[in-house]
Structure formats: structure tokens, C-alpha cells
Amino acid sequence: MSVFAIGDLHLPGHEQKPMDVFGSHWDRHFETISEHWRAAITDEDVVLIPGDISWAMQLSQAADDLNAIACLPGTKLLLRGNHDYWWSSLSKLRAALPPSMHVIQNDAMCIGGHVFCGTRGWNFPTPQQALDGQDEKVYRRELMRLRMSLDQARKLGGEDVTVMLHFPPLFADGVGTAFTEILEEYQVDHVVYGHLHGLGIKIGFEGEREGIQYHLVSCDALGFHPKKIF
């Protein structure tokens, strides 16, 4: 079993929402992703998809997108992104998902001795920019949810822990945040995240920090190739 990750698929959600308005490299991007996916990934593998999966507004409108992903090889673990407005209650969502797809939301799952957990995350304050009242509230809530998911992961044991976030937990300067403090406290092994596109890709941290491997996996950052995590 190998573990791959690719996020921010931005599938059309029952409407024709072309992504090539963000650059010609987005033209027919899911066909490119599917081609590379099938070449690298088998049904024995796990694929992490950390958010911004579909532009749909309702779960029913996301069905075609979810089914298209389900047709690709591997067990898929989905996390909610800030644009996944179709993401309904967990019970409804889990009932609607194809068998090869599972949801991670403030909780954890063990597959093949490896533990996966996570939460959406949020913007964090920096010396240059504080958060406003609403953002501060969401930020604090996401810190709590990250700790909740890691508590669940700890109960499951396993050989290692991989955390999915949608928002980056730190920037390329490597300066720690409240998110990285929690990740280090729980001694996780890998963190995958997305959210960043275009020039924003440059501000995402990648590589090892305090024993944790960080992976930016928004699909355009990967050239539309799923990334092998381990």
C-alpha cells in the first residue's frame, strides 16, 4: 500500500465552470489528473484529497464529480475545503458516498496500520496581519478541531500519523504557528494541505520541519500529478 495526495480538484459541480480562466494549464485538467492517477495508483493504495473538490452548491449537484473520482483506483479520503459548499451533514454525506470514498472531518481513520486525520484549518495571524473577530473565532475553532482529530488518531495507534488540512499550517518562511505547535506536540509524521494556487504556491512551506514532513498538494502545484507521500 502506498499513500498519494492531490487536492483542490475544483470539479465543475453540475455546471460548466471552466478552470482555464486561471491559465491554459488548467485546460481539461481533470483528464490530465485522471491519466496520471491511473498510471501511478492501484486499488491497494490510498489517495488523500484535502478539500476544494467540487464547485457544487448542493450534495446532489456534486454526485457526478464524486462518482468521477470514485471511478479512479484506490481508497479516497476526502477533507472539506473552503469552497466545498455542497458538503452536508456527515451522516448524509457518508450515506451518499461510493464505497471507495471516506470522509475525514475532525476525526481519524486507520488503514493498513497507518492513521489519517484532519480538519479544514483556517487563516492564522501573522506579525503583518491580525485576524478580525470572525476569522479569529474560526481560527480558534479549527485549532480545537485539529486537537480533537489528533486525540482520535492517538487512540487508534498505528505506525504513523498523516494529517490533512485544507489551509496551509505555516508559510514558506518556516515560522511556527499555533497549528504547527499542535502538530509537533502530537509528533505527527506527515501533513498534506492545499488551498494555494498560482503565485500563492510560492508562499507554502514544503519539506521537513521539527521532524514533520509538509506537503503542498493543490493539483496545480503538483503539475496535476498525484504526489506519493510514502
Secondary structure as GFF3:
##gff-version 3
##sequence-region A 1 230
A	DSSP	beta_strand	3	5	.	.	.	ID=ss1
A	DSSP	three_ten_helix	20	22	.	.	.	ID=ss2
A	DSSP	three_ten_helix	24	26	.	.	.	ID=ss3
A	DSSP	alpha_helix	29	40	.	.	.	ID=ss4
A	DSSP	beta_strand	46	50	.	.	.	ID=ss5
A	DSSP	three_ten_helix	59	62	.	.	.	ID=ss6
A	DSSP	alpha_helix	63	70	.	.	.	ID=ss7
A	DSSP	beta_strand	75	79	.	.	.	ID=ss8
A	DSSP	alpha_helix	90	96	.	.	.	ID=ss9
A	DSSP	beta_strand	101	103	.	.	.	ID=ss10
A	DSSP	beta_strand	107	111	.	.	.	ID=ss11
A	DSSP	beta_strand	114	118	.	.	.	ID=ss12
A	DSSP	alpha_helix	133	156	.	.	.	ID=ss13
A	DSSP	beta_strand	160	164	.	.	.	ID=ss14
A	DSSP	alpha_helix	178	185	.	.	.	ID=ss15
A	DSSP	beta_strand	190	193	.	.	.	ID=ss16
A	DSSP	three_ten_helix	198	203	.	.	.	ID=ss17
A	DSSP	beta_strand	207	209	.	.	.	ID=ss18
A	DSSP	beta_strand	212	216	.	.	.	ID=ss19
A	DSSP	three_ten_helix	219	222	.	.	.	ID=ss20
A	DSSP	beta_strand	227	228	.	.	.	ID=ss21
###
